[in-house]
Amino acid sequence: MKLITCILISLPVFIGASPHYHNSGIELTATRVSESIQIDGNLSETVWQHTRTDLQFLQREPEEGSPCSESTDIYIAFDEHSLYIAARLYDRAPDSIVSPVGRLDSDTPSDLFGVFIDPYHDHRSGYYFGVNPAGTRFDGTLRNDDWMNDSWDGIWQAKARIDSAGWTAEMRIPFSQLRFKQSGQDVWGINFRRDIVRKNEKAYLVYSPKNSSGFTSRFPHLSGIEGISSHHNIQITPYTRTKILQGYSYRQNPLIDQGINSPAAGFDLQYALNSKLTMNLTVNPDFGQVEVDPAVVNLSDFETFFREKRPFFVEGSSTFLFGYGGSNSHWGFNWSTPDLFYSRRIGKQPYGGLPDNDYEKIPDATTIYGAGKVTGKVGKNWNVGGLYALTARESGEYRIDGTLHHQTVEPRTHFGVARAQNEIQEGRYGIGFISTGTRRQFKHSTLKDEMNQEAYTLGIDGWAFLDAEQTWVVSSWLAGSQVSGTNERLLDLQTNSTHYFQRPGVSHLSVDSSATRMSGMAGRALLNKQKGNFLLNSAIGFVSPGFEVNDMGFLWRTDMINAHVGAGYKWTTPGNYFRELWVIGSAFQTVDFGGHLMARGIWGTTDIKLLNYHNISVTGFHVFPTLDNRLTRGGPLSKSPSARYLELGYRTDNRRNLVLGLSTDLSTGRAEQSYSLSAEMTYKSAKSFSLSLEPEITWQHRHAQWIDEFPDPQAEAMFGNRYVFGELDYTELSADIRLNWAFSPTLTLQLYAQPLISHGDYHHYKELARPETYEFYEYQSDEISLKDGDYTVSAGETSFSYSDPDFHFKSFRGNAVLRWEYRPGSRLYLVWTQERSNDRYYQDLQFSNSFERLMRDSADNIFMIKMTYWLNI
């Protein structure tokens, strides 16, 4: 969730009661208008002269429950097509109003006027809209009574202007952008917010106390809206784009055409099926304007997770969240909830590879022929969502000795997900269902043994508040999975890093070489105390060995039963030294399905908000000696030594123009010693510019870093294999650099760049001596030799070889996006993406020389022009 969350609403992290809570009985009325309202920030229309609503806003920051230091008048009107909101925000020092220009959902500190709407009046969901004095807009959705998400971008208008009395704001929100119950006379929930940055004030018409839960459920009623509809309109946004490829790797590969490349066209369509349901379709979508993924050096056996950035999948994604309803806190220690739906599986890079060749060309991503989704509400309280996508069969080209060949690298694939959730008694109880399905059509047998043919999941989740005050809540979920494919594919699936069925010396796992199907279960139950300064959170969850969702979801590991108990306390009343303080501690444990203890530890954290809004955080944990079922990558269990971890962080007030932060992590133990130092410097100009620099340096020593396993019938104690490791000294320097420059609210430049330099030095090669220990036999100098980049080990009667694992990886990648919204909903993008990298090894690590060599390397550039045009039919 972006930092705009902090700009539009400070949702409580912890809960309780507040003695300052007022304004609970307010009711507002909207006025129907027939005159045309010009959205220009000038409140000159007749309706604004006669419909003023005098309201007392109350502070949530800095003095909870005190009146806002400046007065605010609110105006609410509507016609057949739109809701109109206007505000007169008085300010006795108009020259001190903070009003930077920014792009949509910018997180630059700014004065703000925001409106929150619950048009379905279910007390749990809705929308928010905001504008600052420079006309920068903010929008998003509300869910689960407490949470918000800025991924939704509506088509609406807002203008503002500063004058001698303060500033004014004017909004037009078309009903076509909202989902609501269709009735003769509607009652909605509504709330307002005002920020005065120079005073650190955040004030609401009705606020959620810092030690309480619930936001949307507190909204005052808005009545008077009648005779409206969403006008079942069609919104269609066609696009056209072209790319220009230029760079060393393109010049060296005759299969890739430089210059103008891959012209394309497609469209997005949105249709309001009724006032509560929306259908979105996309045909041949193009996502070239999104920010590139960062480079990552992954030395583990876990897949790297990248967040979704593509607009079609991001917007409305909260509808498909599974297992997170009811409770507003979902703690986890040595636990990660499986994602049953991970949209980045759709349109991913093709899975298959090509034979050894002279030249090759594989698409960067799988073509999405089309995708559609339906989201909204049906019946009284059912939230529903459905998504279907079809991706293309992709082929790679390769040339050997002058002959061109083609080979399928990705089959045609169907993806589907369906979600439904019923909120009962205004959210006191809830129950939901989710189902996902993946089906691949293999035209040839090339990939049948590498990918599942079919994969399905089915899950149920829900929650129940245990008392009338909704202080205690139990939430839970249960899911099952089934995948099918060839014998060879299922054999590979059982032995991959997610499952490791081949582990010797355990009785609860075994490989079935004849299997063509695999199924499993997973689930979790959580108890959370939602109110009161005292916090309590506990959970127990499991993932069975055969659970598999990675065809359409994301799953790190299986074969685990995990539990934790945590408690804490939060002080929300400012004292002599701090404004807020909270302390949490927990104990956790994980075992596998064979009863082996895999993790046990204690964890604690404290976070202090000082009187000047600076933050200090301290987090630490201690893990006790246990067993480890991942060190040998599918081999026998080993021992995991005890370890300790400490993290210290400091950050200045993020509402200031200059934000500084510093954090350090320290880990000690027999298996690993590491230290990292990261910094943050963000400068936000008073008008239109922000620059963020986040460098990080990491030093790490691993006592046993995996290299490979080698068969040896003589190694009876190790089940006929030798599991080889090396000590690793690893150093990495990287930085995330972001620049945002808003020339106007509709013309912005965004730049992202990430340099990365990493160096890995392996030495003291060894093998695990015995199962369930952390004892190693280190190879002596007469047992190991290096020649032509390969190590050869002679151990007894067995010898084996492996490549020198030392590495030196350097990368620089980034992109710049110039975005112009030349009319509402219609945009022109100019995009430049650059990537350069090399892995040439150097004996010594010198950051300056490494970066200089990287910058001398030839870069690959992609230039793209994309134009969209929004039509409302």
RAVEN-V897447 format. One record per residue. RES is the residue in one letter. OMEGA is omega in whole degrees, 0 to 359 (999 if undefined). Layout:
[[RES:OMEGA] [RES:OMEGA]]
This chain:
[[M:186] [K:182] [L:175] [I:175] [T:181] [C:181] [I:185] [L:180] [I:175] [S:181] [L:183] [P:175] [V:178] [F:201] [I:179] [G:180] [A:179] [S:179] [P:185] [H:189] [Y:181] [H:175] [N:186] [S:185] [G:184] [I:171] [E:183] [L:181] [T:176] [A:182] [T:176] [R:180] [V:175] [S:180] [E:177] [S:181] [I:178] [Q:181] [I:182] [D:182] [G:179] [N:187] [L:184] [S:181] [E:183] [T:184] [V:181] [W:179] [Q:188] [H:184] [T:182] [R:176] [T:179] [D:184] [L:177] [Q:176] [F:180] [L:182] [Q:162] [R:172] [E:355] [P:183] [E:187] [E:177] [G:179] [S:179] [P:174] [C:185] [S:179] [E:183] [S:180] [T:173] [D:182] [I:177] [Y:181] [I:179] [A:178] [F:168] [D:185] [E:190] [H:192] [S:170] [L:180] [Y:177] [I:175] [A:181] [A:169] [R:184] [L:183] [Y:178] [D:183] [R:176] [A:184] [P:179] [D:180] [S:178] [I:181] [V:189] [S:177] [P:173] [V:180] [G:176] [R:178] [L:179] [D:177] [S:180] [D:178] [T:179] [P:187] [S:165] [D:191] [L:166] [F:182] [G:176] [V:178] [F:187] [I:172] [D:187] [P:177] [Y:179] [H:176] [D:176] [H:182] [R:186] [S:178] [G:184] [Y:169] [Y:179] [F:180] [G:177] [V:176] [N:185] [P:178] [A:179] [G:176] [T:186] [R:177] [F:175] [D:180] [G:183] [T:177] [L:178] [R:175] [N:176] [D:186] [D:191] [W:176] [M:185] [N:184] [D:182] [S:180] [W:176] [D:179] [G:175] [I:183] [W:185] [Q:175] [A:175] [K:179] [A:176] [R:179] [I:177] [D:186] [S:180] [A:184] [G:175] [W:181] [T:178] [A:182] [E:182] [M:169] [R:183] [I:181] [P:177] [F:178] [S:180] [Q:185] [L:173] [R:186] [F:176] [K:179] [Q:180] [S:182] [G:178] [Q:187] [D:169] [V:181] [W:167] [G:182] [I:178] [N:183] [F:178] [R:174] [R:176] [D:172] [I:193] [V:185] [R:179] [K:185] [N:181] [E:168] [K:185] [A:181] [Y:169] [L:172] [V:184] [Y:175] [S:182] [P:184] [K:181] [N:180] [S:177] [S:178] [G:177] [F:182] [T:182] [S:180] [R:188] [F:169] [P:180] [H:172] [L:180] [S:178] [G:180] [I:182] [E:177] [G:180] [I:174] [S:178] [S:174] [H:173] [H:186] [N:175] [I:174] [Q:182] [I:182] [T:175] [P:177] [Y:170] [T:180] [R:175] [T:181] [K:171] [I:179] [L:181] [Q:177] [G:186] [Y:184] [S:177] [Y:180] [R:183] [Q:184] [N:183] [P:179] [L:181] [I:179] [D:173] [Q:180] [G:183] [I:191] [N:170] [S:171] [P:185] [A:176] [A:179] [G:179] [F:169] [D:181] [L:175] [Q:182] [Y:177] [A:179] [L:171] [N:185] [S:185] [K:184] [L:178] [T:175] [M:176] [N:176] [L:173] [T:180] [V:181] [N:184] [P:177] [D:183] [F:185] [G:184] [Q:182] [V:181] [E:181] [V:175] [D:177] [P:173] [A:182] [V:170] [V:186] [N:180] [L:182] [S:174] [D:176] [F:175] [E:177] [T:179] [F:174] [F:182] [R:178] [E:179] [K:186] [R:189] [P:184] [F:182] [F:180] [V:183] [E:180] [G:183] [S:180] [S:178] [T:186] [F:176] [L:184] [F:174] [G:185] [Y:182] [G:174] [G:182] [S:177] [N:177] [S:180] [H:180] [W:176] [G:180] [F:189] [N:182] [W:173] [S:181] [T:177] [P:174] [D:179] [L:178] [F:178] [Y:192] [S:179] [R:173] [R:181] [I:181] [G:181] [K:174] [Q:180] [P:186] [Y:188] [G:176] [G:182] [L:177] [P:175] [D:187] [N:175] [D:179] [Y:177] [E:176] [K:178] [I:179] [P:178] [D:181] [A:177] [T:180] [T:174] [I:179] [Y:181] [G:178] [A:178] [G:176] [K:176] [V:179] [T:177] [G:184] [K:172] [V:181] [G:184] [K:187] [N:181] [W:169] [N:186] [V:175] [G:176] [G:181] [L:175] [Y:178] [A:177] [L:178] [T:189] [A:167] [R:184] [E:178] [S:174] [G:177] [E:174] [Y:183] [R:176] [I:179] [D:176] [G:181] [T:182] [L:179] [H:176] [H:178] [Q:179] [T:179] [V:177] [E:179] [P:171] [R:189] [T:175] [H:177] [F:177] [G:175] [V:177] [A:184] [R:176] [A:180] [Q:182] [N:177] [E:189] [I:180] [Q:178] [E:174] [G:178] [R:176] [Y:177] [G:175] [I:183] [G:180] [F:174] [I:176] [S:176] [T:179] [G:176] [T:179] [R:182] [R:178] [Q:181] [F:178] [K:178] [H:183] [S:188] [T:187] [L:184] [K:182] [D:182] [E:184] [M:175] [N:177] [Q:179] [E:178] [A:183] [Y:173] [T:176] [L:182] [G:176] [I:178] [D:181] [G:179] [W:177] [A:171] [F:189] [L:182] [D:184] [A:180] [E:180] [Q:176] [T:183] [W:180] [V:172] [V:175] [S:183] [S:175] [W:178] [L:183] [A:175] [G:181] [S:172] [Q:177] [V:179] [S:180] [G:181] [T:176] [N:182] [E:179] [R:181] [L:175] [L:178] [D:180] [L:181] [Q:185] [T:181] [N:190] [S:178] [T:190] [H:179] [Y:177] [F:187] [Q:184] [R:179] [P:175] [G:176] [V:186] [S:186] [H:181] [L:173] [S:180] [V:176] [D:185] [S:180] [S:186] [A:170] [T:177] [R:174] [M:180] [S:180] [G:182] [M:173] [A:179] [G:179] [R:174] [A:186] [L:174] [L:184] [N:174] [K:190] [Q:184] [K:181] [G:180] [N:176] [F:184] [L:174] [L:182] [N:178] [S:182] [A:170] [I:183] [G:180] [F:170] [V:184] [S:183] [P:185] [G:180] [F:185] [E:181] [V:189] [N:173] [D:180] [M:180] [G:179] [F:184] [L:181] [W:187] [R:179] [T:177] [D:181] [M:171] [I:190] [N:177] [A:174] [H:171] [V:181] [G:179] [A:179] [G:180] [Y:179] [K:175] [W:184] [T:179] [T:181] [P:178] [G:182] [N:186] [Y:183] [F:178] [R:175] [E:178] [L:173] [W:183] [V:180] [I:173] [G:180] [S:171] [A:185] [F:179] [Q:177] [T:173] [V:174] [D:184] [F:174] [G:179] [G:180] [H:180] [L:184] [M:179] [A:173] [R:183] [G:174] [I:187] [W:177] [G:179] [T:173] [T:180] [D:184] [I:170] [K:183] [L:182] [L:179] [N:178] [Y:169] [H:183] [N:173] [I:179] [S:177] [V:179] [T:178] [G:173] [F:177] [H:176] [V:183] [F:178] [P:178] [T:172] [L:181] [D:180] [N:181] [R:184] [L:184] [T:174] [R:180] [G:177] [G:183] [P:176] [L:173] [S:177] [K:175] [S:182] [P:177] [S:181] [A:179] [R:184] [Y:178] [L:177] [E:177] [L:181] [G:177] [Y:182] [R:179] [T:183] [D:184] [N:175] [R:180] [R:180] [N:178] [L:180] [V:180] [L:178] [G:179] [L:177] [S:179] [T:178] [D:179] [L:179] [S:179] [T:179] [G:182] [R:184] [A:186] [E:169] [Q:182] [S:178] [Y:177] [S:179] [L:179] [S:181] [A:177] [E:173] [M:179] [T:177] [Y:179] [K:181] [S:182] [A:186] [K:193] [S:192] [F:173] [S:179] [L:181] [S:178] [L:182] [E:177] [P:177] [E:176] [I:184] [T:171] [W:184] [Q:172] [H:177] [R:183] [H:181] [A:177] [Q:185] [W:173] [I:180] [D:173] [E:183] [F:181] [P:176] [D:181] [P:181] [Q:182] [A:185] [E:182] [A:181] [M:173] [F:174] [G:178] [N:172] [R:183] [Y:192] [V:181] [F:172] [G:171] [E:185] [L:168] [D:188] [Y:177] [T:178] [E:173] [L:180] [S:178] [A:170] [D:182] [I:179] [R:176] [L:175] [N:181] [W:180] [A:176] [F:173] [S:178] [P:182] [T:179] [L:186] [T:175] [L:177] [Q:179] [L:175] [Y:178] [A:179] [Q:168] [P:179] [L:176] [I:180] [S:182] [H:178] [G:181] [D:180] [Y:178] [H:180] [H:181] [Y:189] [K:174] [E:179] [L:187] [A:184] [R:176] [P:176] [E:174] [T:170] [Y:180] [E:185] [F:170] [Y:182] [E:181] [Y:178] [Q:185] [S:180] [D:180] [E:184] [I:180] [S:180] [L:178] [K:177] [D:175] [G:179] [D:172] [Y:174] [T:181] [V:174] [S:183] [A:182] [G:181] [E:184] [T:172] [S:179] [F:183] [S:174] [Y:182] [S:175] [D:186] [P:179] [D:181] [F:176] [H:185] [F:179] [K:183] [S:169] [F:179] [R:180] [G:175] [N:177] [A:182] [V:172] [L:187] [R:179] [W:174] [E:189] [Y:169] [R:185] [P:178] [G:181] [S:189] [R:172] [L:180] [Y:167] [L:189] [V:173] [W:178] [T:180] [Q:176] [E:174] [R:180] [S:169] [N:180] [D:176] [R:187] [Y:174] [Y:186] [Q:182] [D:179] [L:174] [Q:188] [F:183] [S:179] [N:180] [S:181] [F:179] [E:178] [R:180] [L:181] [M:177] [R:180] [D:178] [S:182] [A:170] [D:183] [N:172] [I:175] [F:184] [M:171] [I:180] [K:181] [M:175] [T:180] [Y:184] [W:178] [L:177] [N:187] [I:999]]
